[in-house]
Amino acid sequence: MLGTILALATLQSLSLELFFVVSLIGFLVITELTAPLNIQPRWRHRLKWIILVGLLVFGYIVIRRILAILPPGVL
């Protein structure tokens, strides 16, 4: 997460939405890369709820961005 903040600050595009999206992508990648092959510990089953909440927030961000791009009166 600190690397994300530093990278976005270096690129001068630091915003809360972009930070969340990049952090969510990183979290999903790390979750997949550290997944055990044969057995799953109990605590890994709880990760699906964190991922679900993250994807819902991501969907909200995408919808907000789409509505900001659309011209007024389309909806």
WOUR-V715174 format. One record per residue. N is the residue number from 0. RES is the residue in one small letter. SS is DSSP state (a for helix, b for strand, c for the rest). OMEGA is omega in whole degrees, 0 to 359 (none if undefined). Layout:
BEGIN
n->(N/N)
res->(RES/RES)
ss->(SS/SS)
omega->(OMEGA/OMEGA)
END
This chain:
BEGIN
n->(0/1/2/3/4/5/6/7/8/9/10/11/12/13/14/15/16/17/18/19/20/21/22/23/24/25/26/27/28/29/30/31/32/33/34/35/36/37/38/39/40/41/42/43/44/45/46/47/48/49/50/51/52/53/54/55/56/57/58/59/60/61/62/63/64/65/66/67/68/69/70/71/72/73/74)
res->(m/l/g/t/i/l/a/l/a/t/l/q/s/l/s/l/e/l/f/f/v/v/s/l/i/g/f/l/v/i/t/e/l/t/a/p/l/n/i/q/p/r/w/r/h/r/l/k/w/i/i/l/v/g/l/l/v/f/g/y/i/v/i/r/r/i/l/a/i/l/p/p/g/v/l)
ss->(c/a/a/a/a/a/a/a/a/a/c/c/c/c/c/a/a/a/a/a/a/a/a/a/a/a/a/a/a/a/a/a/a/c/c/c/c/c/c/c/c/a/a/a/a/c/a/a/a/a/a/a/a/a/a/a/a/a/a/a/a/a/a/a/a/a/a/a/a/c/c/c/c/c/c)
omega->(177/176/177/179/180/180/180/178/178/179/181/177/181/174/182/181/181/176/180/182/181/178/178/178/178/179/179/179/180/179/180/182/181/181/177/184/189/182/178/175/182/185/180/177/179/179/181/179/177/179/179/179/178/179/176/177/177/177/177/179/180/180/178/179/179/179/178/181/182/176/180/178/179/180/none)
END
